[in-house]
Structures are given as structure tokens and as C-alpha cells.
Amino acid sequence: MPRPRAKKKATLKHPWRLCPRIAMLVFTAILLSSFRGNDARSLLTSQDYELEIAERNSGQPALSSPVDEEPWESFNQWLCFLNDEVEFHFAEEDYRGWKKIPTVVASSVGHRFEISLSPEVSRDHDQVMMEWVAFMNESSRICVYAAYLQPIADDCSLWTLARIKTENGYWVDRSSQSELDNDR
């Protein structure tokens, strides 16, 4: 008489295969909860994203290499931070003489972003700094529209600022406005 087979204990090596919808819901919940800690990007609207896409599609970079260097270009993009991740400073730059340049310094996810106005344009830097401080008043989030310039260190990069957005609206560097900004 054949010996009865022992019943195998059911084990689930990959339980998500049984219920892909539940697995997707759990994954989505985890993903969304990780973004709740830094919801600064929720400050942006579809118009903000459309501006970024339109500028990219125009083929006109915000920054590009000098003619005598290896070609590179950089387009503006939105970077968003919580207010407690941001400070305003003056950076000292030697550009046709020493200048103090208003700079947004943000630290997030182990990286430091130094986001400065272009030193090429003359402006009242003290006035700009006062506008920024007033603009951030009672705002919990800030998004900057800037173009990547270069790394400063492994955990730090330099960017050139075009505009700022907070709950109080937009601050735009009028000296760097493009034709795409005319509708704002």
C-alpha cells in the first residue's frame, strides 16, 4: 500500500503575487507617506511645470558654456524646500571686481544647494535681500527656479537663480526674465 504523502505546509515566498492590488496600495501609501515630510513641491502648480517644460522645449538654455570651452548647457528647473531648510546669505564673488551676491542656501537630503543671482547683472543687492526676507515672511515652503552651474564639493552644488515662489507668490529676477515670462 502506498505511503500517504505528507502535506506540504503552504509558504508564501512572494505574498504580493496573490494580491497585486493590495501590494500596490501598500507601496503607494509608503511612497506618499515619505513625501509628506517634505511637501514643498505641492506649492507648484501645473503652470509652473509648464513654464519649465516650455523653456526646455524652446532649446534656449538658461546657462551654457563659453565658446572656447567644451559645450554644455543647463536649463532652469524647480527645486523646493521647507522653510527650515533655507537661509539667505550674501556670497562674495570676484566677477569684474568683488561683489556681494544674494544667495539662497538650502540643505536637503544630505546635499547643500547654493542658489545665487547672476553676478553679471548690476542690482541693489541689499534691496533684493530685504525683498526675499519679506517674501518668506509667514511662508513654510519655498521653491526656486534655477539652473545648475557646477559642483562645489561632493555634497554641494552651485545654481543660478531666476525666480522664487512661496505661499506669498512669485519673486522674479527681472534681469533674467525670458519672453516666456511675459504672460505672468
N, C-alpha and C positions, 0 to 999 in steps of 0.2 A: 504494500500500500504506500502510495507516495506520501512523503512527509509534508505536512502543511507548511506553507511559506509564512515566514514571519512578516507581519505587516510593517511596511516602512513608515517611519514617522515622517509626516509631511513637514518639510522645512521650506521656508521661502528665502531663496538666495537673493532675489530681486523683487521685493513686495510691490514696488511701483509698477511692475508689469501687470499686476492684477487689476489695479485701479489707476489708469493713467490720468484720469480727470482729478482724482484726489491728490495724486502726486504733483500735478501741475498747480493745483490750488495751494498746496503747501509751499511749493517752490516760489510761487508768486507772492505769497504772504511774507515769506522770509526776505525776498528781494525788496518788497515795498517797505518792510519794517527797517531795513538797512538804510533806505533813503530818508526815512522820517527824521533821522538825526540831523541831516543837512538838507532841508527842503528849500534852500536858497534858489535853486533853479526854477521853482514854482513861481517865482517873481516874473519870469519871462512869459511873453505872450506869443501867439503864432506870428504876429507882425515882427517881433524881434528875431525869431528864427528865419522868417522870410527875408529880412534885411541881410542876415549872414549868408543865406543861400544866393541871393541876388548879387551880392558883392563877389562871391566866389565865381558865379557863372559869368560875371562881366569880364573875367580874365585880367582885371586890374588889381594886382596885389597891393596891400597896404604898405608893405616893405619889400624891397628887393635889393640884390647885390649891386655894388658899383660895377661899372662897365669893365674894369680891369681885373675883376675877381671871378672865381668860379660862380656860375649862375645859381641863384637861389631866390625864392620868393616866399612871402608869408602873408596870409590873409587874416583879417580880423575874425575873432571868434569870441563867444561869450564865456566868461569864467565867473562862477558865482560862489559866494562865501557868506557865512553867517557873520554878523556884525562883530562878534567877539574874536573872530579870526583875522580882523583887519585893523591896520594902523595907517595913519598918514604921516609921511616924513618928507623932508627935503633931501634929495640926493645931490651931492656935489659932482658936477661933471665938467670936464675940461673940453669944451666944444667951442672953439674960437674964443677962448678965454673962459675962466671959471664961472659957472652958473649954478644956481640952486634950482633944482627941478622938482616940482611937486610929484610925489610918488605914493602910490597905494602899495603897501606891503601886506601880503596875505600869506598865512601859513595854514596849510590844509593837507591832510593825508601824508604827513612827513615831508612835504615839499614847501619851499618858500618861493613866492611869486613877487618879484619887484616890477611893478607896473607903472611906468613913468610917462609923462608927456614928452613929446619930441623936443629935444634941445634946440632944434633948428629954428623954431618959431619964437619970436620975442613976445612976451606977455608979462603981465603983472602977476608974478608967482605968488606973492603974499595974498593978493585978491583971490586967486584960484584956490589956494588952501582954505581961506575963510569960506568960500562958496562950498567947498567939499564938506567941511565940518558942519556947516549949517544944513547942507543937503542930507547928511547922515543923521541929523537930529531926529530922534524917536523912530529910527528905522532899524529893523532887526536883521535885514539882509541887504546885500549889495551884489550887483552883477556888473562886471566891467567888460567892455567890448574892446579887445586889444589884439595886437599882432605879436606873435613870438619873434624875438630878436636873436637871443643867444643864451647858451647856458653860462652860468657864473660859477657853479660848482655842481657836483653830482645831485645835490638836493636843492638847487636854487636856479631860477631862470629869470631872464630879463625880458620884459614885454613893453610895447609902445601903446599907450592908451589913446583911444578915440572917443569913448563915451562911458558914462556911468549910469546905472539905473538902480534906484532904491524904491521903497514904497512911496516916496515923495515925488517920483517922476524921473525925468532924464536930465543929466548934465552932459552937454556935448561940447567937445573941444572944437570950437568954431574954426580954428585954423586947419583942422584935418577933415572937415566935412567934405563929403563927396556929393556928386549930383544926386545920388540915391537918397540922400538925407533930406532933399528939398520937400518931400511930401510929409515930413514930420513936423 
